[in-house]
Amino acid sequence: MPDYKAPLRDIKFVMTELLDSEQHYANLEGAEDASPDMVDAIIGEGAKFCEQVLSPLNQVGDKEGCTWSEDGVKTPTGFKEAYQQYVEGGWPSMTADPNYGGQGLPHSLGLVMSEMVGTANWSWGMYPGLSHGATNTIEAHGTEEQKQTYLTKLISGEWTGTMCLTEPHCGSDLGTLRTKAEPNADGTYAITGTKIFISAGEHDMAENIVHIVLARLPGAPEGTKGISLFIVPKNLPNEDGASGERNAVSCGSIEHKMGIHGNATCVMNFDGAKGWLIGPENKGLNCMFTFMNTARIGTAIQGLGAAELGFQGSLAYAKERLAMRSLSGAKNPEGIADPIIVHPDVRRMLLTQKAIAEGARALIYLTAQQADIVHSGKTEEERKAADEALGFLTPIAKAFLTEIGYEAANLGMQVYGGHGFISEWGMEQNVRDARIGMIYEGTTGIQALDLLGRKVLMTQGESLKGFTKQVHVFCKENADNEQLREFIEPLAALNKEWGDLTMKVGMTAMKNREEVGAASVDYLMYSGYAVFAYLWARMAKVALDKMVEGTTEEMFYNAKVQTARFYFKRMLPRAKGHAESMLAGADTLMDMPEEAFAL
Ligand SMILES: Cc1cc2nc3c(=O)[nH]c(=O)nc-3n(C[C@H](O)[C@H](O)[C@H](O)COP(=O)(O)OP(=O)(O)OC[C@H]3O[C@@H](n4cnc5c(N)ncnc54)[C@H](O)[C@@H]3O)c2cc1C
């Protein structure tokens, strides 16, 4: 596994130069503490922790996995101690509500830390990641008593959290879930049912685990309208708030799986476990969306992390590994061969990873700024606009970034040749770990339906227009900029095509609803490439302006422009293929009778 080095220069570029984080934080309610010096200090400290503590445990976690012991599920060597250090450093409280022990820093700053944690060691990062989702859910929907009891412990990091949705017969289709919640005389509920694939469901890193569980009340309506949400602690809290008697919830087994071995994926049995309702009856799925939206952006980071880690490893290797001579003549005549970085195809693989990692960082930070505004924007109007933008960008970030992040991880392995397939180098672990990103938190197929069906068509294209309007303004403002022409012209054309395609798909969908499902994944991928084009054009502009102004970092800014050029010329053409596919019609998928598949 390559030693992770936090890409601090690029993090700073995206935060401050591309997205003007200083102004952004100044516009938020209660973000006064996020001064530039404070932000730098936090990121610098976080980077050290990730590089020195978490990264060395990444391969250990993969090799050892989670195991059973007399005391329950044991995490890999070093995981528990690293978590202690994380808690002592105050990291769990960073973005939480100050009324319950949090530091109230903006969510986007927390996501920078999540990026570094997740790239250094994704499996480990899932434990605090799930707690973060539980924290947000109780913060948004819990009663004052629930906040005092659970939120304070989650924020301090003494307890961790989970998200319990999936059951053996349902994951995407939560409307069919069966876990029951029966009222007890004391106002609590008895929760009975089996949840599977529960990340961080059981472990030895914290003294208590707060499960956030979807279940049905007696007589609840069928489908998604009859689901309620409950807090079910592993140990019941005592009067004094400490973790007490064991609740009737237990881990039935730990799943054996392809990757993320250091994270315990558990079957959780609820046998009349005591639970407390959060939010209104039968509105559980709405409340759970607070958790799921946190987790979706969190999962988008997995795509970024996989690309960054693959890139860091394969770049170092490509500079050292010698094989054959450059087609244009030897570049390392004293050596037995040239380093493989001289070969065009190796450069294609490296630049693809770089364009994906840096584009993903820009997309995630942009999305995170919208989340900040939804949470702490100063006016109702800006909060509403940000909410719409966040809803539009979230499925794209989640699905597009995990898809292309996986592609990048695969290229990272390919650069190593046969050595990439061997465990020692860590590249095959990166591929295995990254693969789950396209499945959990809503598969790519489900995210695509959400984007095209719910976010775009059901709003008559309003959410798309909100975004394409920004792109249009950017293109107009820079239409006369000669240096930017190579980016602005194709971006403006793409932006128009995006609207036209949406209209065409919408029209065919009015006649046949299958068209939405048939077009959706191509639509999502097209949208991802379009959002990337906008961000890469903006990054090129920042870099070009900087070079005109004069800079001592010519190489850094020049690389930005070169990568933008690579993206426009060599990756963006993929959008054309998705455009054609999305218009190919549902009949190319639906006309074949089911029985004929096997012939
Ligand atoms: C390692 C791991 C960790 C996980 N962690 C958690 C966790 O912490 N908490 C939790 O609750 N769950 C967790 N999950 C579960 C995960 O979220 C689900 O596996 C996922 O949502 C998919 O559900 P499913 O497995 O039931 O697949 P299904 O829903 O059966 O889907 C199977 C296939 O059908 C497709 N499909 C289904 N419906 C449609 C449709 N209408 N249109 C088009 N395509 C469709 C899907 O895209 C998919 O390709 C985890 C899973 C794994 C493997």
The ligand as a Gaussian input file, in Angstrom:
#p B3LYP/6-31G(d) Opt

LIG

0 1
 C      -20.283000      -3.910000       2.663000
 C      -21.675000      -3.410000       2.760000
 C      -21.994000      -2.469000       3.717000
 C      -23.318000      -2.021000       3.842000
 N      -23.650000      -1.158000       4.864000
 C      -24.967000      -0.910000       5.130000
 C      -25.368000      -0.212000       6.313000
 O      -24.546000       0.242000       7.101000
 N      -26.698000      -0.064000       6.553000
 C      -27.650000      -0.557000       5.713000
 O      -28.836000      -0.407000       6.002000
 N      -27.300000      -1.211000       4.566000
 C      -25.997000      -1.411000       4.269000
 N      -25.633000      -2.108000       3.134000
 C      -26.668000      -2.544000       2.216000
 C      -26.677000      -1.778000       0.909000
 O      -27.078000      -0.453000       1.118000
 C      -27.581000      -2.540000      -0.073000
 O      -26.916000      -3.751000      -0.406000
 C      -27.886000      -1.732000      -1.310000
 O      -28.727000      -0.657000      -0.997000
 C      -28.555000      -2.575000      -2.416000
 O      -29.627000      -3.298000      -1.913000
 P      -29.725000      -4.874000      -2.186000
 O      -28.416000      -5.490000      -1.837000
 O      -30.929000      -5.378000      -1.507000
 O      -29.904000      -5.001000      -3.747000
 P      -31.292000      -4.958000      -4.526000
 O      -32.120000      -3.861000      -4.022000
 O      -31.867000      -6.317000      -4.538000
 O      -30.808000      -4.606000      -5.992000
 C      -30.242000      -5.587000      -6.882000
 C      -30.005000      -4.918000      -8.245000
 O      -31.251000      -4.488000      -8.776000
 C      -31.207000      -3.129000      -9.110000
 N      -32.516000      -2.521000      -8.877000
 C      -33.342000      -2.691000      -7.829000
 N      -34.460000      -1.980000      -7.982000
 C      -34.347000      -1.311000      -9.146000
 C      -35.174000      -0.410000      -9.865000
 N      -36.357000      -0.013000      -9.412000
 N      -34.720000       0.068000     -11.049000
 C      -33.517000      -0.292000     -11.537000
 N      -32.694000      -1.151000     -10.887000
 C      -33.106000      -1.654000      -9.710000
 C      -30.123000      -2.519000      -8.234000
 O      -29.573000      -1.348000      -8.810000
 C      -29.133000      -3.669000      -8.178000
 O      -28.285000      -3.618000      -9.282000
 C      -24.307000      -2.509000       2.960000
 C      -23.968000      -3.438000       1.957000
 C      -22.684000      -3.896000       1.870000
 C      -22.374000      -4.938000       0.834000

